[in-house]
Amino acid sequence: MTVRYLTDGDDPAAVSEIYERSWKHAYKGIIPQAFLDGIPRGKWAKHLKNASMRHFVAEENGVLIGTASVCASRWEDFKGYGELVSIYFLPEYTGKGHGSKLLERCIAELGSMGFERVMLWVLEDNLSARAFYERRGFICTETFLADEIGGKPLREAAYVRGIGGV
């Protein structure tokens, strides 16, 4: 697997499909199924044009299998942090170590941007994602963000770590 910057030559619909399929897999039982079933094709394509973020894709044998975005923290409580905005993989590529590689590339990018700490938000009920981040040195700050997706109230938990580790 290789990780590289998203380019103008990458198909935004293919990258958006990574988000779409990942959401439908990772958030099953967390987000209402009707919402997941109704995610429109190409929903995340416009997100990829956000110039304030750096976007990455993970590629294996010419197929885009993962994507991630980073930027300066958009949250006042985490001013001065780099932010991992998103990291998603096609479901059939999870559990193979690819997520760790893409995450480390994102953390290195934030370090090259001058940040010493990184933060991210994860749905409180997404126990597998929380465990993934905790195994990689992230610590839950006990800062929560109220959210609502598909009519269901949810909370997102903030996690932090140093660029070089805890």
URGI-V154164 format. One record per residue. N is the residue number from 0. RES is the residue in three letters. SS is DSSP state (A for helix, B for strand, O for the rest). OMEGA is omega in whole degrees, -180 to 180 (NA if undefined). NEAR is the number of other ideal C-beta (glycine too) atoms within 8 Angstrom. Layout:
# URGI-V154164
n=N res=RES ss=SS omega=OMEGA near=NEAR
n=N res=RES ss=SS omega=OMEGA near=NEAR
This chain:
# URGI-V154164
n=0 res=MET ss=O omega=175 near=9
n=1 res=THR ss=B omega=176 near=6
n=2 res=VAL ss=B omega=-179 near=10
n=3 res=ARG ss=B omega=175 near=8
n=4 res=TYR ss=B omega=170 near=7
n=5 res=LEU ss=O omega=180 near=10
n=6 res=THR ss=O omega=177 near=6
n=7 res=ASP ss=O omega=179 near=3
n=8 res=GLY ss=O omega=179 near=3
n=9 res=ASP ss=O omega=-179 near=10
n=10 res=ASP ss=O omega=-180 near=6
n=11 res=PRO ss=A omega=179 near=10
n=12 res=ALA ss=A omega=179 near=9
n=13 res=ALA ss=A omega=178 near=9
n=14 res=VAL ss=A omega=178 near=17
n=15 res=SER ss=A omega=179 near=14
n=16 res=GLU ss=A omega=176 near=9
n=17 res=ILE ss=A omega=177 near=15
n=18 res=TYR ss=A omega=-175 near=13
n=19 res=GLU ss=A omega=-178 near=12
n=20 res=ARG ss=A omega=179 near=10
n=21 res=SER ss=A omega=178 near=12
n=22 res=TRP ss=A omega=-177 near=12
n=23 res=LYS ss=A omega=180 near=11
n=24 res=HIS ss=A omega=-172 near=9
n=25 res=ALA ss=A omega=-174 near=12
n=26 res=TYR ss=O omega=177 near=11
n=27 res=LYS ss=B omega=-178 near=9
n=28 res=GLY ss=O omega=178 near=3
n=29 res=ILE ss=O omega=177 near=9
n=30 res=ILE ss=B omega=-180 near=12
n=31 res=PRO ss=O omega=-177 near=9
n=32 res=GLN ss=A omega=180 near=7
n=33 res=ALA ss=A omega=177 near=7
n=34 res=PHE ss=A omega=-179 near=12
n=35 res=LEU ss=A omega=-180 near=13
n=36 res=ASP ss=A omega=-177 near=7
n=37 res=GLY ss=O omega=179 near=6
n=38 res=ILE ss=O omega=-178 near=9
n=39 res=PRO ss=O omega=177 near=5
n=40 res=ARG ss=O omega=178 near=7
n=41 res=GLY ss=O omega=-176 near=8
n=42 res=LYS ss=O omega=-175 near=9
n=43 res=TRP ss=O omega=-177 near=10
n=44 res=ALA ss=A omega=-179 near=11
n=45 res=LYS ss=A omega=178 near=5
n=46 res=HIS ss=A omega=-176 near=7
n=47 res=LEU ss=A omega=179 near=11
n=48 res=LYS ss=A omega=-179 near=7
n=49 res=ASN ss=O omega=-175 near=7
n=50 res=ALA ss=O omega=179 near=4
n=51 res=SER ss=O omega=179 near=5
n=52 res=MET ss=O omega=171 near=9
n=53 res=ARG ss=B omega=-175 near=9
n=54 res=HIS ss=B omega=180 near=11
n=55 res=PHE ss=B omega=170 near=16
n=56 res=VAL ss=B omega=172 near=13
n=57 res=ALA ss=B omega=-174 near=17
n=58 res=GLU ss=B omega=176 near=12
n=59 res=GLU ss=B omega=-180 near=10
n=60 res=ASN ss=O omega=177 near=4
n=61 res=GLY ss=O omega=-179 near=4
n=62 res=VAL ss=B omega=175 near=6
n=63 res=LEU ss=B omega=-175 near=12
n=64 res=ILE ss=B omega=-178 near=12
n=65 res=GLY ss=B omega=179 near=16
n=66 res=THR ss=B omega=178 near=15
n=67 res=ALA ss=B omega=177 near=16
n=68 res=SER ss=B omega=178 near=13
n=69 res=VAL ss=B omega=176 near=14
n=70 res=CYS ss=B omega=169 near=11
n=71 res=ALA ss=B omega=-179 near=9
n=72 res=SER ss=O omega=179 near=11
n=73 res=ARG ss=O omega=-171 near=6
n=74 res=TRP ss=O omega=-178 near=9
n=75 res=GLU ss=A omega=-180 near=4
n=76 res=ASP ss=A omega=-178 near=6
n=77 res=PHE ss=A omega=177 near=11
n=78 res=LYS ss=O omega=-179 near=7
n=79 res=GLY ss=O omega=176 near=6
n=80 res=TYR ss=O omega=164 near=12
n=81 res=GLY ss=B omega=-178 near=16
n=82 res=GLU ss=B omega=167 near=15
n=83 res=LEU ss=B omega=-175 near=15
n=84 res=VAL ss=B omega=-178 near=10
n=85 res=SER ss=B omega=172 near=8
n=86 res=ILE ss=B omega=-176 near=11
n=87 res=TYR ss=B omega=177 near=11
n=88 res=PHE ss=B omega=169 near=14
n=89 res=LEU ss=O omega=-174 near=10
n=90 res=PRO ss=A omega=-177 near=9
n=91 res=GLU ss=A omega=179 near=4
n=92 res=TYR ss=A omega=178 near=11
n=93 res=THR ss=O omega=178 near=10
n=94 res=GLY ss=O omega=-178 near=2
n=95 res=LYS ss=O omega=180 near=5
n=96 res=GLY ss=O omega=-179 near=5
n=97 res=HIS ss=A omega=-179 near=14
n=98 res=GLY ss=A omega=179 near=11
n=99 res=SER ss=A omega=-179 near=8
n=100 res=LYS ss=A omega=180 near=11
n=101 res=LEU ss=A omega=178 near=15
n=102 res=LEU ss=A omega=-179 near=12
n=103 res=GLU ss=A omega=176 near=8
n=104 res=ARG ss=A omega=178 near=11
n=105 res=CYS ss=A omega=179 near=14
n=106 res=ILE ss=A omega=177 near=12
n=107 res=ALA ss=A omega=178 near=9
n=108 res=GLU ss=A omega=178 near=11
n=109 res=LEU ss=A omega=175 near=14
n=110 res=GLY ss=A omega=179 near=12
n=111 res=SER ss=A omega=178 near=6
n=112 res=MET ss=O omega=176 near=10
n=113 res=GLY ss=O omega=180 near=4
n=114 res=PHE ss=O omega=177 near=12
n=115 res=GLU ss=O omega=-179 near=5
n=116 res=ARG ss=B omega=179 near=11
n=117 res=VAL ss=B omega=177 near=15
n=118 res=MET ss=B omega=176 near=15
n=119 res=LEU ss=B omega=175 near=11
n=120 res=TRP ss=B omega=176 near=8
n=121 res=VAL ss=B omega=178 near=11
n=122 res=LEU ss=B omega=-177 near=12
n=123 res=GLU ss=O omega=-178 near=10
n=124 res=ASP ss=O omega=-180 near=6
n=125 res=ASN ss=O omega=-173 near=11
n=126 res=LEU ss=A omega=-180 near=6
n=127 res=SER ss=A omega=178 near=7
n=128 res=ALA ss=A omega=179 near=10
n=129 res=ARG ss=A omega=178 near=13
n=130 res=ALA ss=A omega=178 near=8
n=131 res=PHE ss=A omega=-178 near=9
n=132 res=TYR ss=A omega=180 near=11
n=133 res=GLU ss=A omega=177 near=11
n=134 res=ARG ss=A omega=-179 near=6
n=135 res=ARG ss=O omega=171 near=9
n=136 res=GLY ss=O omega=178 near=9
n=137 res=PHE ss=O omega=-180 near=10
n=138 res=ILE ss=B omega=177 near=9
n=139 res=CYS ss=B omega=-177 near=9
n=140 res=THR ss=B omega=-173 near=9
n=141 res=GLU ss=B omega=170 near=5
n=142 res=THR ss=B omega=-177 near=7
n=143 res=PHE ss=B omega=179 near=9
n=144 res=LEU ss=B omega=177 near=8
n=145 res=ALA ss=B omega=-178 near=7
n=146 res=ASP ss=B omega=173 near=9
n=147 res=GLU ss=B omega=179 near=8
n=148 res=ILE ss=B omega=-180 near=9
n=149 res=GLY ss=O omega=180 near=9
n=150 res=GLY ss=O omega=-179 near=6
n=151 res=LYS ss=B omega=175 near=9
n=152 res=PRO ss=B omega=180 near=6
n=153 res=LEU ss=B omega=174 near=13
n=154 res=ARG ss=B omega=173 near=10
n=155 res=GLU ss=B omega=180 near=11
n=156 res=ALA ss=B omega=177 near=14
n=157 res=ALA ss=B omega=176 near=15
n=158 res=TYR ss=B omega=180 near=15
n=159 res=VAL ss=B omega=170 near=11
n=160 res=ARG ss=B omega=175 near=12
n=161 res=GLY ss=B omega=179 near=9
n=162 res=ILE ss=O omega=-179 near=12
n=163 res=GLY ss=O omega=-176 near=4
n=164 res=GLY ss=B omega=-174 near=5
n=165 res=VAL ss=O omega=NA near=5
